[in-house]
Protein backbone atom coordinates (compact mmCIF):
# COMPACT_ATOMS: atom_id res chain seq x y z
CA UNK A 1 0.00 0.00 0.00
CA UNK A 2 1.46 3.35 -1.01
CA UNK A 3 0.46 6.45 0.92
CA UNK A 4 1.31 10.12 1.10
CA UNK A 5 2.34 11.78 4.35
CA UNK A 6 2.51 15.49 5.07
CA UNK A 7 5.68 16.85 6.66
CA UNK A 8 6.52 20.33 7.81
CA UNK A 9 9.59 21.81 6.13
CA UNK A 10 11.92 21.36 9.16
CA UNK A 11 10.90 17.69 9.46
CA UNK A 12 11.39 17.17 5.73
CA UNK A 13 14.89 18.66 5.89
CA UNK A 14 15.78 16.60 8.97
CA UNK A 15 14.58 13.42 7.27
CA UNK A 16 16.63 14.32 4.19
CA UNK A 17 19.73 14.76 6.38
CA UNK A 18 19.13 11.40 8.08
CA UNK A 19 18.68 9.80 4.65
CA UNK A 20 22.02 11.24 3.46
CA UNK A 21 23.77 10.08 6.64
CA UNK A 22 22.39 6.54 6.35
CA UNK A 23 23.36 6.40 2.67
CA UNK A 24 26.93 7.27 3.70
CA UNK A 25 26.89 4.68 6.49
CA UNK A 26 25.47 1.88 4.34
CA UNK A 27 27.23 2.95 1.13
CA UNK A 28 24.14 2.78 -1.02
CA UNK A 29 21.13 4.80 -2.06
CA UNK A 30 18.08 4.43 0.18
CA UNK A 31 14.42 5.26 -0.33
CA UNK A 32 12.54 7.35 2.20
CA UNK A 33 10.54 4.23 3.03
CA UNK A 34 13.75 2.40 3.94
CA UNK A 35 14.91 5.34 6.04
CA UNK A 36 11.64 5.53 7.96
CA UNK A 37 11.60 1.75 8.40
CA UNK A 38 15.15 1.94 9.80
CA UNK A 39 14.17 4.74 12.18
CA UNK A 40 11.14 2.83 13.43
CA UNK A 41 13.14 -0.37 13.96
CA UNK A 42 15.92 1.42 15.84
CA UNK A 43 13.68 3.69 17.91
CA UNK A 44 13.54 3.30 21.66
CA UNK A 45 9.74 3.40 21.67
CA UNK A 46 8.15 0.32 23.20
CA UNK A 47 5.58 -1.02 20.76
CA UNK A 48 3.06 -3.30 22.45
CA UNK A 49 3.20 -6.90 21.28
CA UNK A 50 -0.53 -6.94 20.63
CA UNK A 51 -1.30 -4.47 17.83
CA UNK A 52 -4.73 -2.95 17.85
CA UNK A 53 -6.67 -0.36 15.88
CA UNK A 54 -9.95 -1.03 17.62
CA UNK A 55 -10.42 2.66 18.48
CA UNK A 56 -10.33 3.53 14.74
CA UNK A 57 -12.89 0.92 13.72
CA UNK A 58 -15.62 3.45 12.86
CA UNK A 59 -13.46 5.76 10.72
CA UNK A 60 -11.61 3.32 8.48
CA UNK A 61 -12.21 3.10 4.75
CA UNK A 62 -12.51 -0.20 2.85
CA UNK A 63 -8.76 -0.81 2.78
CA UNK A 64 -8.47 0.18 6.43
CA UNK A 65 -11.21 -2.28 7.38
CA UNK A 66 -9.29 -5.09 5.65
CA UNK A 67 -6.17 -4.15 7.60
CA UNK A 68 -8.23 -3.97 10.80
CA UNK A 69 -9.66 -7.45 10.20
CA UNK A 70 -6.18 -8.88 9.62
CA UNK A 71 -4.83 -7.25 12.75
CA UNK A 72 -7.87 -8.40 14.75
CA UNK A 73 -7.29 -11.99 13.64
CA UNK A 74 -3.63 -11.70 14.74
CA UNK A 75 -4.77 -10.27 18.05
CA UNK A 76 -7.16 -13.17 18.62
CA UNK A 77 -4.42 -15.68 17.80
CA UNK A 78 -2.08 -13.99 20.29
CA UNK A 79 -4.70 -14.27 23.04
CA UNK A 80 -4.81 -18.06 22.74
N, C-alpha and C positions, 0 to 999 in steps of 0.2 A: 504494500500500500504506500503510495507516494502522497506526501502532504506538504503544505506550505506553512511555515511558521513566521510570525512577525517578530523582528528584533529591533530594538532601539539602536541608533547609530553607535553608541559606545560599546554595546554588547556585540554588535556585528564586527567592529574593529578588534575587540578582544578575542573573539572567536577566530578571526583571520590570523591574529598573531599566534594563537595556540596552534592553529593549523600549520603555519610556517615552521614553528618550533618542532612539532611532531614530525613533519616531513624531513627536517634536518636530522632528527634523532634516528628515525627509521630509514632514512636514505631513499625514500620513494614518495611519489605523489599520493596524497590522500584526499578522499572526498569529505565533504562536510559531514555526511552521515557517519563515516568511519571515525572522524574526530569526536563527534558527539557520543558515539557508542563507546569510544575509549574513555572519554570523560565520565560517562555514567558508570562504566565498569570499575574505574579507579577511584570513584568518589568515596568519601567516608560516610555517606548516608546509609543508614540501616534500612534496607527494603524488606518489609515483612515477607516471610515465606509464602503466606497465603495471599495471592493477589485478589483484589476485589474492586469492582466498579459498580457495586450494588447501588450506591447513592446516585449514580448517573443513569440508572435504568430508564427513567421517564424522558430523558432528553436526547437519547441516542438515535441516530438515523439508522437506516437499514444495515449498513456495513458495521456500525457500532453495535447494533443488536447481535450480529453474528459473532463479533469479537466477545461481547458480553457472555453469550451462551457458551463459547469455548472456554472462557475463563471460569465460568460458573461450574462447568463440568470438571475442570481441573481442581477447583476448590472442593467439590464434593468428593473427588477421589482422594484428596489430601486428608479429608476428615476421617476416612475409613482406616 
